[in-house]
Amino acid sequence: MALALNAYKTVTTVATTNAVGIYTAPVGYAGVILLANVANVGSQTNTVSFSHRRTRTGTAVTTEIQRNAPIDSNDSISLVKGKLVVEPGDVLLISGSNNTDLKVTLSVLETLI
């Protein structure tokens, strides 16, 4: 079966206090992050951190995109201004100051490379 040239994906999750991978670009595809949004549905200001991790020759390099960005109660922020391209095997990680109130939405275009 032939691989799709382009595939759109929506990733949703709740950020927790532990940094976890929320998207990994699959083998053979580059992921273009079209939207990365976090909504704070809680009653207090919370913070969020968003990072990119690439592992090459056994060495993982994590680069912060947002670090402890505050989000007011009942508000949201965009984690990426513009587009972000992730190569096969790259991982996007997220963590927050609360285990229940930070809801994450990613819109990804996976394109065959």
Backbone as XML, in Angstrom:
<?xml version="1.0"?>
<chain id="A" units="angstrom">
  <residue number="1" name="MET">
    <atom name="N" x="0.845" y="-1.178" z="0.000"/>
    <atom name="CA" x="0.000" y="0.000" z="0.000"/>
    <atom name="C" x="0.887" y="1.238" z="0.000"/>
  </residue>
  <residue number="2" name="ALA">
    <atom name="N" x="0.569" y="2.201" z="-0.807"/>
    <atom name="CA" x="1.340" y="3.437" z="-0.907"/>
    <atom name="C" x="1.093" y="4.320" z="0.314"/>
  </residue>
  <residue number="3" name="LEU">
    <atom name="N" x="2.130" y="5.022" z="0.719"/>
    <atom name="CA" x="2.009" y="5.958" z="1.842"/>
    <atom name="C" x="1.325" y="7.237" z="1.377"/>
  </residue>
  <residue number="4" name="ALA">
    <atom name="N" x="0.556" y="7.838" z="2.249"/>
    <atom name="CA" x="-0.107" y="9.107" z="1.940"/>
    <atom name="C" x="0.935" y="10.213" z="1.823"/>
  </residue>
  <residue number="5" name="LEU">
    <atom name="N" x="0.781" y="11.076" z="0.843"/>
    <atom name="CA" x="1.690" y="12.203" z="0.667"/>
    <atom name="C" x="1.557" y="13.182" z="1.828"/>
  </residue>
  <residue number="6" name="ASN">
    <atom name="N" x="0.328" y="13.491" z="2.210"/>
    <atom name="CA" x="0.050" y="14.408" z="3.317"/>
    <atom name="C" x="-1.047" y="13.812" z="4.202"/>
  </residue>
  <residue number="7" name="ALA">
    <atom name="N" x="-0.888" y="14.000" z="5.489"/>
    <atom name="CA" x="-1.913" y="13.549" z="6.434"/>
    <atom name="C" x="-2.038" y="14.607" z="7.523"/>
  </residue>
  <residue number="8" name="TYR">
    <atom name="N" x="-3.262" y="15.018" z="7.799"/>
    <atom name="CA" x="-3.520" y="15.979" z="8.866"/>
    <atom name="C" x="-3.858" y="15.225" z="10.140"/>
  </residue>
  <residue number="9" name="LYS">
    <atom name="N" x="-3.302" y="15.682" z="11.263"/>
    <atom name="CA" x="-3.529" y="15.049" z="12.564"/>
    <atom name="C" x="-3.894" y="16.124" z="13.572"/>
  </residue>
  <residue number="10" name="THR">
    <atom name="N" x="-4.762" y="15.755" z="14.503"/>
    <atom name="CA" x="-5.047" y="16.598" z="15.650"/>
    <atom name="C" x="-4.667" y="15.808" z="16.887"/>
  </residue>
  <residue number="11" name="VAL">
    <atom name="N" x="-3.860" y="16.423" z="17.736"/>
    <atom name="CA" x="-3.415" y="15.801" z="18.976"/>
    <atom name="C" x="-3.991" y="16.615" z="20.122"/>
  </residue>
  <residue number="12" name="THR">
    <atom name="N" x="-4.668" y="15.955" z="21.044"/>
    <atom name="CA" x="-5.175" y="16.633" z="22.232"/>
    <atom name="C" x="-4.722" y="15.863" z="23.462"/>
  </residue>
  <residue number="13" name="THR">
    <atom name="N" x="-4.408" y="16.598" z="24.518"/>
    <atom name="CA" x="-3.996" y="15.984" z="25.771"/>
    <atom name="C" x="-4.132" y="17.005" z="26.887"/>
  </residue>
  <residue number="14" name="VAL">
    <atom name="N" x="-3.934" y="16.550" z="28.097"/>
    <atom name="CA" x="-3.888" y="17.436" z="29.257"/>
    <atom name="C" x="-2.450" y="17.442" z="29.753"/>
  </residue>
  <residue number="15" name="ALA">
    <atom name="N" x="-1.864" y="18.635" z="29.884"/>
    <atom name="CA" x="-0.493" y="18.750" z="30.382"/>
    <atom name="C" x="-0.464" y="18.394" z="31.866"/>
  </residue>
  <residue number="16" name="THR">
    <atom name="N" x="0.591" y="17.724" z="32.277"/>
    <atom name="CA" x="0.781" y="17.385" z="33.686"/>
    <atom name="C" x="2.080" y="17.998" z="34.177"/>
  </residue>
  <residue number="17" name="THR">
    <atom name="N" x="2.379" y="17.805" z="35.436"/>
    <atom name="CA" x="3.593" y="18.395" z="36.002"/>
    <atom name="C" x="4.855" y="17.666" z="35.554"/>
  </residue>
  <residue number="18" name="ASN">
    <atom name="N" x="4.708" y="16.505" z="34.932"/>
    <atom name="CA" x="5.853" y="15.790" z="34.362"/>
    <atom name="C" x="5.913" y="16.043" z="32.874"/>
  </residue>
  <residue number="19" name="ALA">
    <atom name="N" x="7.099" y="16.361" z="32.359"/>
    <atom name="CA" x="7.266" y="16.573" z="30.916"/>
    <atom name="C" x="7.053" y="15.252" z="30.187"/>
  </residue>
  <residue number="20" name="VAL">
    <atom name="N" x="6.104" y="15.237" z="29.267"/>
    <atom name="CA" x="5.818" y="14.042" z="28.485"/>
    <atom name="C" x="5.790" y="14.388" z="26.999"/>
  </residue>
  <residue number="21" name="GLY">
    <atom name="N" x="6.152" y="13.409" z="26.189"/>
    <atom name="CA" x="6.091" y="13.591" z="24.745"/>
    <atom name="C" x="4.646" y="13.543" z="24.274"/>
  </residue>
  <residue number="22" name="ILE">
    <atom name="N" x="4.262" y="14.555" z="23.518"/>
    <atom name="CA" x="2.879" y="14.579" z="23.018"/>
    <atom name="C" x="2.808" y="14.350" z="21.511"/>
  </residue>
  <residue number="23" name="TYR">
    <atom name="N" x="3.949" y="14.464" z="20.830"/>
    <atom name="CA" x="3.977" y="14.180" z="19.395"/>
    <atom name="C" x="5.387" y="13.771" z="19.012"/>
  </residue>
  <residue number="24" name="THR">
    <atom name="N" x="5.470" y="12.709" z="18.220"/>
    <atom name="CA" x="6.729" y="12.267" z="17.643"/>
    <atom name="C" x="6.522" y="12.141" z="16.146"/>
  </residue>
  <residue number="25" name="ALA">
    <atom name="N" x="7.364" y="12.804" z="15.363"/>
    <atom name="CA" x="7.244" y="12.717" z="13.910"/>
    <atom name="C" x="7.591" y="11.292" z="13.473"/>
  </residue>
  <residue number="26" name="PRO">
    <atom name="N" x="6.719" y="10.657" z="12.689"/>
    <atom name="CA" x="6.956" y="9.267" z="12.302"/>
    <atom name="C" x="8.057" y="9.129" z="11.248"/>
  </residue>
  <residue number="27" name="VAL">
    <atom name="N" x="8.586" y="7.915" z="11.142"/>
    <atom name="CA" x="9.613" y="7.615" z="10.152"/>
    <atom name="C" x="9.066" y="7.923" z="8.761"/>
  </residue>
  <residue number="28" name="GLY">
    <atom name="N" x="9.863" y="8.637" z="7.965"/>
    <atom name="CA" x="9.486" y="8.952" z="6.595"/>
    <atom name="C" x="8.661" y="10.216" z="6.427"/>
  </residue>
  <residue number="29" name="TYR">
    <atom name="N" x="8.294" y="10.845" z="7.530"/>
    <atom name="CA" x="7.468" y="12.049" z="7.466"/>
    <atom name="C" x="8.083" y="13.190" z="8.271"/>
  </residue>
  <residue number="30" name="ALA">
    <atom name="N" x="7.914" y="14.390" z="7.769"/>
    <atom name="CA" x="8.177" y="15.594" z="8.562"/>
    <atom name="C" x="6.830" y="16.054" z="9.083"/>
  </residue>
  <residue number="31" name="GLY">
    <atom name="N" x="6.814" y="16.512" z="10.318"/>
    <atom name="CA" x="5.594" y="17.053" z="10.892"/>
    <atom name="C" x="5.669" y="18.569" z="10.891"/>
  </residue>
  <residue number="32" name="VAL">
    <atom name="N" x="4.672" y="19.192" z="10.332"/>
    <atom name="CA" x="4.593" y="20.657" z="10.340"/>
    <atom name="C" x="3.523" y="21.023" z="11.363"/>
  </residue>
  <residue number="33" name="ILE">
    <atom name="N" x="3.947" y="21.678" z="12.440"/>
    <atom name="CA" x="3.008" y="22.084" z="13.481"/>
    <atom name="C" x="2.338" y="23.367" z="13.019"/>
  </residue>
  <residue number="34" name="LEU">
    <atom name="N" x="1.060" y="23.252" z="12.718"/>
    <atom name="CA" x="0.293" y="24.389" z="12.220"/>
    <atom name="C" x="-0.278" y="25.218" z="13.363"/>
  </residue>
  <residue number="35" name="LEU">
    <atom name="N" x="-0.595" y="24.540" z="14.480"/>
    <atom name="CA" x="-1.168" y="25.206" z="15.637"/>
    <atom name="C" x="-0.743" y="24.425" z="16.870"/>
  </residue>
  <residue number="36" name="ALA">
    <atom name="N" x="-0.360" y="25.136" z="17.909"/>
    <atom name="CA" x="-0.075" y="24.527" z="19.215"/>
    <atom name="C" x="-0.671" y="25.474" z="20.249"/>
  </residue>
  <residue number="37" name="ASN">
    <atom name="N" x="-1.744" y="25.045" z="20.876"/>
    <atom name="CA" x="-2.500" y="25.910" z="21.765"/>
    <atom name="C" x="-2.693" y="25.225" z="23.114"/>
  </residue>
  <residue number="38" name="VAL">
    <atom name="N" x="-2.647" y="26.017" z="24.187"/>
    <atom name="CA" x="-2.946" y="25.502" z="25.525"/>
    <atom name="C" x="-4.000" y="26.402" z="26.151"/>
  </residue>
  <residue number="39" name="ALA">
    <atom name="N" x="-5.067" y="25.776" z="26.640"/>
    <atom name="CA" x="-6.128" y="26.501" z="27.331"/>
    <atom name="C" x="-6.061" y="26.169" z="28.817"/>
  </residue>
  <residue number="40" name="ASN">
    <atom name="N" x="-6.139" y="27.196" z="29.633"/>
    <atom name="CA" x="-6.196" y="27.023" z="31.086"/>
    <atom name="C" x="-7.666" y="27.076" z="31.485"/>
  </residue>
  <residue number="41" name="VAL">
    <atom name="N" x="-8.222" y="25.915" z="31.824"/>
    <atom name="CA" x="-9.639" y="25.847" z="32.186"/>
    <atom name="C" x="-9.841" y="25.949" z="33.694"/>
  </residue>
  <residue number="42" name="GLY">
    <atom name="N" x="-8.763" y="26.183" z="34.422"/>
    <atom name="CA" x="-8.826" y="26.271" z="35.877"/>
    <atom name="C" x="-9.160" y="27.668" z="36.362"/>
  </residue>
  <residue number="43" name="SER">
    <atom name="N" x="-9.215" y="27.811" z="37.687"/>
    <atom name="CA" x="-9.578" y="29.084" z="38.307"/>
    <atom name="C" x="-8.369" y="29.890" z="38.755"/>
  </residue>
  <residue number="44" name="GLN">
    <atom name="N" x="-7.162" y="29.380" z="38.495"/>
    <atom name="CA" x="-5.938" y="30.091" z="38.870"/>
    <atom name="C" x="-5.013" y="30.196" z="37.665"/>
  </residue>
  <residue number="45" name="THR">
    <atom name="N" x="-4.085" y="31.145" z="37.716"/>
    <atom name="CA" x="-3.052" y="31.231" z="36.693"/>
    <atom name="C" x="-2.143" y="30.015" z="36.808"/>
  </residue>
  <residue number="46" name="ASN">
    <atom name="N" x="-1.840" y="29.387" z="35.671"/>
    <atom name="CA" x="-0.929" y="28.250" z="35.605"/>
    <atom name="C" x="0.166" y="28.558" z="34.599"/>
  </residue>
  <residue number="47" name="THR">
    <atom name="N" x="1.228" y="27.768" z="34.639"/>
    <atom name="CA" x="2.318" y="27.942" z="33.675"/>
    <atom name="C" x="2.473" y="26.672" z="32.850"/>
  </residue>
  <residue number="48" name="VAL">
    <atom name="N" x="3.048" y="26.849" z="31.658"/>
    <atom name="CA" x="3.280" y="25.720" z="30.757"/>
    <atom name="C" x="4.676" y="25.842" z="30.158"/>
  </residue>
  <residue number="49" name="SER">
    <atom name="N" x="5.301" y="24.690" z="29.935"/>
    <atom name="CA" x="6.589" y="24.627" z="29.240"/>
    <atom name="C" x="6.434" y="23.682" z="28.058"/>
  </residue>
  <residue number="50" name="PHE">
    <atom name="N" x="7.053" y="24.050" z="26.927"/>
    <atom name="CA" x="6.938" y="23.319" z="25.669"/>
    <atom name="C" x="8.324" y="23.233" z="25.066"/>
  </residue>
  <residue number="51" name="SER">
    <atom name="N" x="8.757" y="22.016" z="24.722"/>
    <atom name="CA" x="10.127" y="21.812" z="24.239"/>
    <atom name="C" x="10.161" y="20.881" z="23.038"/>
  </residue>
  <residue number="52" name="HIS">
    <atom name="N" x="11.274" y="20.953" z="22.330"/>
    <atom name="CA" x="11.572" y="20.094" z="21.188"/>
    <atom name="C" x="12.789" y="19.257" z="21.552"/>
  </residue>
  <residue number="53" name="ARG">
    <atom name="N" x="12.708" y="17.931" z="21.320"/>
    <atom name="CA" x="13.862" y="17.062" z="21.607"/>
    <atom name="C" x="14.256" y="16.304" z="20.343"/>
  </residue>
  <residue number="54" name="ARG">
    <atom name="N" x="15.531" y="16.378" z="20.025"/>
    <atom name="CA" x="16.090" y="15.633" z="18.894"/>
    <atom name="C" x="17.235" y="14.787" z="19.412"/>
  </residue>
  <residue number="55" name="THR">
    <atom name="N" x="17.236" y="13.510" z="19.038"/>
    <atom name="CA" x="18.314" y="12.607" z="19.430"/>
    <atom name="C" x="19.092" y="12.217" z="18.184"/>
  </residue>
  <residue number="56" name="ARG">
    <atom name="N" x="20.382" y="12.487" z="18.218"/>
    <atom name="CA" x="21.277" y="12.116" z="17.123"/>
    <atom name="C" x="22.490" y="11.442" z="17.724"/>
  </residue>
  <residue number="57" name="THR">
    <atom name="N" x="22.893" y="10.331" z="17.139"/>
    <atom name="CA" x="24.039" y="9.540" z="17.603"/>
    <atom name="C" x="24.022" y="9.340" z="19.116"/>
  </residue>
  <residue number="58" name="GLY">
    <atom name="N" x="22.836" y="9.032" z="19.635"/>
    <atom name="CA" x="22.700" y="8.716" z="21.045"/>
    <atom name="C" x="22.635" y="9.896" z="21.995"/>
  </residue>
  <residue number="59" name="THR">
    <atom name="N" x="22.724" y="11.106" z="21.478"/>
    <atom name="CA" x="22.692" y="12.294" z="22.328"/>
    <atom name="C" x="21.388" y="13.050" z="22.108"/>
  </residue>
  <residue number="60" name="ALA">
    <atom name="N" x="20.632" y="13.236" z="23.190"/>
    <atom name="CA" x="19.366" y="13.980" z="23.110"/>
    <atom name="C" x="19.622" y="15.444" z="23.428"/>
  </residue>
  <residue number="61" name="VAL">
    <atom name="N" x="19.132" y="16.307" z="22.566"/>
    <atom name="CA" x="19.223" y="17.749" z="22.788"/>
    <atom name="C" x="17.804" y="18.286" z="22.898"/>
  </residue>
  <residue number="62" name="THR">
    <atom name="N" x="17.505" y="18.886" z="24.047"/>
    <atom name="CA" x="16.182" y="19.454" z="24.282"/>
    <atom name="C" x="16.283" y="20.976" z="24.200"/>
  </residue>
  <residue number="63" name="THR">
    <atom name="N" x="15.422" y="21.554" z="23.385"/>
    <atom name="CA" x="15.398" y="23.001" z="23.193"/>
    <atom name="C" x="14.043" y="23.534" z="23.641"/>
  </residue>
  <residue number="64" name="GLU">
    <atom name="N" x="14.056" y="24.457" z="24.580"/>
    <atom name="CA" x="12.818" y="25.046" z="25.072"/>
    <atom name="C" x="12.246" y="26.006" z="24.039"/>
  </residue>
  <residue number="65" name="ILE">
    <atom name="N" x="10.962" y="25.884" z="23.807"/>
    <atom name="CA" x="10.247" y="26.811" z="22.931"/>
    <atom name="C" x="9.482" y="27.813" z="23.791"/>
  </residue>
  <residue number="66" name="GLN">
    <atom name="N" x="8.853" y="27.322" z="24.841"/>
    <atom name="CA" x="8.222" y="28.156" z="25.871"/>
    <atom name="C" x="8.667" y="27.578" z="27.212"/>
  </residue>
  <residue number="67" name="ARG">
    <atom name="N" x="9.000" y="28.430" z="28.156"/>
    <atom name="CA" x="9.399" y="27.942" z="29.476"/>
    <atom name="C" x="8.653" y="28.707" z="30.552"/>
  </residue>
  <residue number="68" name="ASN">
    <atom name="N" x="7.844" y="27.971" z="31.311"/>
    <atom name="CA" x="7.049" y="28.543" z="32.391"/>
    <atom name="C" x="6.224" y="29.750" z="31.940"/>
  </residue>
  <residue number="69" name="ALA">
    <atom name="N" x="5.610" y="29.614" z="30.777"/>
    <atom name="CA" x="4.767" y="30.691" z="30.247"/>
    <atom name="C" x="3.468" y="30.751" z="31.044"/>
  </residue>
  <residue number="70" name="PRO">
    <atom name="N" x="3.127" y="31.915" z="31.606"/>
    <atom name="CA" x="1.899" y="32.010" z="32.401"/>
    <atom name="C" x="0.648" y="32.068" z="31.514"/>
  </residue>
  <residue number="71" name="ILE">
    <atom name="N" x="-0.393" y="31.395" z="31.982"/>
    <atom name="CA" x="-1.693" y="31.444" z="31.318"/>
    <atom name="C" x="-2.724" y="31.783" z="32.380"/>
  </residue>
  <residue number="72" name="ASP">
    <atom name="N" x="-3.383" y="32.907" z="32.214"/>
    <atom name="CA" x="-4.414" y="33.321" z="33.160"/>
    <atom name="C" x="-5.576" y="32.331" z="33.145"/>
  </residue>
  <residue number="73" name="SER">
    <atom name="N" x="-6.343" y="32.342" z="34.222"/>
    <atom name="CA" x="-7.530" y="31.514" z="34.330"/>
    <atom name="C" x="-8.472" y="31.785" z="33.155"/>
  </residue>
  <residue number="74" name="ASN">
    <atom name="N" x="-9.022" y="30.715" z="32.600"/>
    <atom name="CA" x="-9.979" y="30.813" z="31.486"/>
    <atom name="C" x="-9.421" y="31.562" z="30.287"/>
  </residue>
  <residue number="75" name="ASP">
    <atom name="N" x="-8.125" y="31.378" z="30.029"/>
    <atom name="CA" x="-7.474" y="32.000" z="28.882"/>
    <atom name="C" x="-6.660" y="30.927" z="28.171"/>
  </residue>
  <residue number="76" name="SER">
    <atom name="N" x="-6.064" y="31.280" z="27.051"/>
    <atom name="CA" x="-5.226" y="30.340" z="26.313"/>
    <atom name="C" x="-4.051" y="31.081" z="25.700"/>
  </residue>
  <residue number="77" name="ILE">
    <atom name="N" x="-3.031" y="30.308" z="25.320"/>
    <atom name="CA" x="-1.893" y="30.895" z="24.609"/>
    <atom name="C" x="-1.514" y="29.993" z="23.448"/>
  </residue>
  <residue number="78" name="SER">
    <atom name="N" x="-0.885" y="30.600" z="22.456"/>
    <atom name="CA" x="-0.305" y="29.867" z="21.347"/>
    <atom name="C" x="1.149" y="29.582" z="21.696"/>
  </residue>
  <residue number="79" name="LEU">
    <atom name="N" x="1.548" y="28.332" z="21.601"/>
    <atom name="CA" x="2.910" y="27.947" z="21.956"/>
    <atom name="C" x="3.906" y="28.217" z="20.839"/>
  </residue>
  <residue number="80" name="VAL">
    <atom name="N" x="3.427" y="28.280" z="19.606"/>
    <atom name="CA" x="4.297" y="28.477" z="18.451"/>
    <atom name="C" x="3.724" y="29.603" z="17.611"/>
  </residue>
  <residue number="81" name="LYS">
    <atom name="N" x="4.545" y="30.582" z="17.332"/>
    <atom name="CA" x="4.138" y="31.660" z="16.422"/>
    <atom name="C" x="4.665" y="31.283" z="15.044"/>
  </residue>
  <residue number="82" name="GLY">
    <atom name="N" x="3.777" y="31.111" z="14.105"/>
    <atom name="CA" x="4.187" y="30.613" z="12.797"/>
    <atom name="C" x="4.139" y="29.104" z="12.781"/>
  </residue>
  <residue number="83" name="LYS">
    <atom name="N" x="5.020" y="28.489" z="12.012"/>
    <atom name="CA" x="5.048" y="27.035" z="11.860"/>
    <atom name="C" x="6.320" y="26.479" z="12.496"/>
  </residue>
  <residue number="84" name="LEU">
    <atom name="N" x="6.269" y="25.215" z="12.888"/>
    <atom name="CA" x="7.419" y="24.506" z="13.429"/>
    <atom name="C" x="7.515" y="23.180" z="12.693"/>
  </residue>
  <residue number="85" name="VAL">
    <atom name="N" x="8.681" y="22.891" z="12.104"/>
    <atom name="CA" x="8.899" y="21.638" z="11.397"/>
    <atom name="C" x="9.672" y="20.691" z="12.296"/>
  </residue>
  <residue number="86" name="VAL">
    <atom name="N" x="9.162" y="19.476" z="12.451"/>
    <atom name="CA" x="9.860" y="18.454" z="13.226"/>
    <atom name="C" x="10.205" y="17.296" z="12.288"/>
  </residue>
  <residue number="87" name="GLU">
    <atom name="N" x="11.435" y="16.846" z="12.389"/>
    <atom name="CA" x="11.937" y="15.777" z="11.534"/>
    <atom name="C" x="11.599" y="14.419" z="12.141"/>
  </residue>
  <residue number="88" name="PRO">
    <atom name="N" x="11.677" y="13.353" z="11.342"/>
    <atom name="CA" x="11.366" y="12.021" z="11.867"/>
    <atom name="C" x="12.133" y="11.721" z="13.154"/>
  </residue>
  <residue number="89" name="GLY">
    <atom name="N" x="11.401" y="11.259" z="14.160"/>
    <atom name="CA" x="11.995" y="10.934" z="15.448"/>
    <atom name="C" x="12.035" y="12.080" z="16.437"/>
  </residue>
  <residue number="90" name="ASP">
    <atom name="N" x="11.861" y="13.315" z="15.974"/>
    <atom name="CA" x="11.816" y="14.455" z="16.890"/>
    <atom name="C" x="10.571" y="14.347" z="17.770"/>
  </residue>
  <residue number="91" name="VAL">
    <atom name="N" x="10.706" y="14.805" z="19.022"/>
    <atom name="CA" x="9.608" y="14.705" z="19.987"/>
    <atom name="C" x="9.276" y="16.098" z="20.522"/>
  </residue>
  <residue number="92" name="LEU">
    <atom name="N" x="8.001" y="16.394" z="20.632"/>
    <atom name="CA" x="7.547" y="17.612" z="21.292"/>
    <atom name="C" x="7.075" y="17.228" z="22.688"/>
  </residue>
  <residue number="93" name="LEU">
    <atom name="N" x="7.558" y="17.973" z="23.690"/>
    <atom name="CA" x="7.243" y="17.677" z="25.085"/>
    <atom name="C" x="6.496" y="18.838" z="25.714"/>
  </residue>
  <residue number="94" name="ILE">
    <atom name="N" x="5.627" y="18.511" z="26.673"/>
    <atom name="CA" x="4.884" y="19.555" z="27.374"/>
    <atom name="C" x="4.799" y="19.214" z="28.857"/>
  </residue>
  <residue number="95" name="SER">
    <atom name="N" x="4.786" y="20.252" z="29.674"/>
    <atom name="CA" x="4.541" y="20.092" z="31.110"/>
    <atom name="C" x="3.879" y="21.368" z="31.600"/>
  </residue>
  <residue number="96" name="GLY">
    <atom name="N" x="3.214" y="21.257" z="32.731"/>
    <atom name="CA" x="2.535" y="22.418" z="33.296"/>
    <atom name="C" x="2.632" y="22.431" z="34.799"/>
  </residue>
  <residue number="97" name="SER">
    <atom name="N" x="2.091" y="23.468" z="35.383"/>
    <atom name="CA" x="2.140" y="23.631" z="36.838"/>
    <atom name="C" x="0.952" y="22.956" z="37.525"/>
  </residue>
  <residue number="98" name="ASN">
    <atom name="N" x="0.088" y="22.311" z="36.749"/>
    <atom name="CA" x="-1.135" y="21.711" z="37.277"/>
    <atom name="C" x="-1.409" y="20.428" z="36.495"/>
  </residue>
  <residue number="99" name="ASN">
    <atom name="N" x="-1.974" y="19.419" z="37.118"/>
    <atom name="CA" x="-2.223" y="18.135" z="36.455"/>
    <atom name="C" x="-3.569" y="18.023" z="35.744"/>
  </residue>
  <residue number="100" name="THR">
    <atom name="N" x="-4.431" y="19.028" z="35.873"/>
    <atom name="CA" x="-5.778" y="18.872" z="35.311"/>
    <atom name="C" x="-6.285" y="20.050" z="34.480"/>
  </residue>
  <residue number="101" name="ASP">
    <atom name="N" x="-5.686" y="21.218" z="34.620"/>
    <atom name="CA" x="-6.301" y="22.433" z="34.066"/>
    <atom name="C" x="-5.761" y="22.899" z="32.713"/>
  </residue>
  <residue number="102" name="LEU">
    <atom name="N" x="-4.677" y="22.314" z="32.234"/>
    <atom name="CA" x="-4.041" y="22.797" z="31.001"/>
    <atom name="C" x="-4.321" y="21.834" z="29.855"/>
  </residue>
  <residue number="103" name="LYS">
    <atom name="N" x="-5.208" y="22.247" z="28.962"/>
    <atom name="CA" x="-5.616" y="21.402" z="27.841"/>
    <atom name="C" x="-4.903" y="21.840" z="26.566"/>
  </residue>
  <residue number="104" name="VAL">
    <atom name="N" x="-4.271" y="20.864" z="25.930"/>
    <atom name="CA" x="-3.380" y="21.115" z="24.796"/>
    <atom name="C" x="-4.029" y="20.631" z="23.500"/>
  </residue>
  <residue number="105" name="THR">
    <atom name="N" x="-3.886" y="21.427" z="22.451"/>
    <atom name="CA" x="-4.319" y="21.031" z="21.119"/>
    <atom name="C" x="-3.201" y="21.324" z="20.130"/>
  </residue>
  <residue number="106" name="LEU">
    <atom name="N" x="-2.808" y="20.296" z="19.373"/>
    <atom name="CA" x="-1.848" y="20.460" z="18.278"/>
    <atom name="C" x="-2.545" y="20.130" z="16.977"/>
  </residue>
  <residue number="107" name="SER">
    <atom name="N" x="-2.263" y="20.901" z="15.960"/>
    <atom name="CA" x="-2.712" y="20.593" z="14.600"/>
    <atom name="C" x="-1.447" y="20.359" z="13.793"/>
  </residue>
  <residue number="108" name="VAL">
    <atom name="N" x="-1.318" y="19.171" z="13.210"/>
    <atom name="CA" x="-0.087" y="18.753" z="12.557"/>
    <atom name="C" x="-0.373" y="18.327" z="11.121"/>
  </residue>
  <residue number="109" name="LEU">
    <atom name="N" x="0.475" y="18.764" z="10.199"/>
    <atom name="CA" x="0.479" y="18.258" z="8.837"/>
    <atom name="C" x="1.701" y="17.362" z="8.706"/>
  </residue>
  <residue number="110" name="GLU">
    <atom name="N" x="1.473" y="16.065" z="8.511"/>
    <atom name="CA" x="2.580" y="15.144" z="8.266"/>
    <atom name="C" x="2.749" y="15.014" z="6.756"/>
  </residue>
  <residue number="111" name="THR">
    <atom name="N" x="3.952" y="15.298" z="6.300"/>
    <atom name="CA" x="4.204" y="15.271" z="4.863"/>
    <atom name="C" x="5.360" y="14.321" z="4.555"/>
  </residue>
  <residue number="112" name="LEU">
    <atom name="N" x="5.185" y="13.516" z="3.556"/>
    <atom name="CA" x="6.165" y="12.510" z="3.161"/>
    <atom name="C" x="7.460" y="13.183" z="2.726"/>
  </residue>
  <residue number="113" name="ILE">
    <atom name="N" x="8.585" y="12.668" z="3.233"/>
    <atom name="CA" x="9.875" y="13.254" z="2.824"/>
    <atom name="C" x="10.681" y="12.250" z="2.000"/>
  </residue>
</chain>
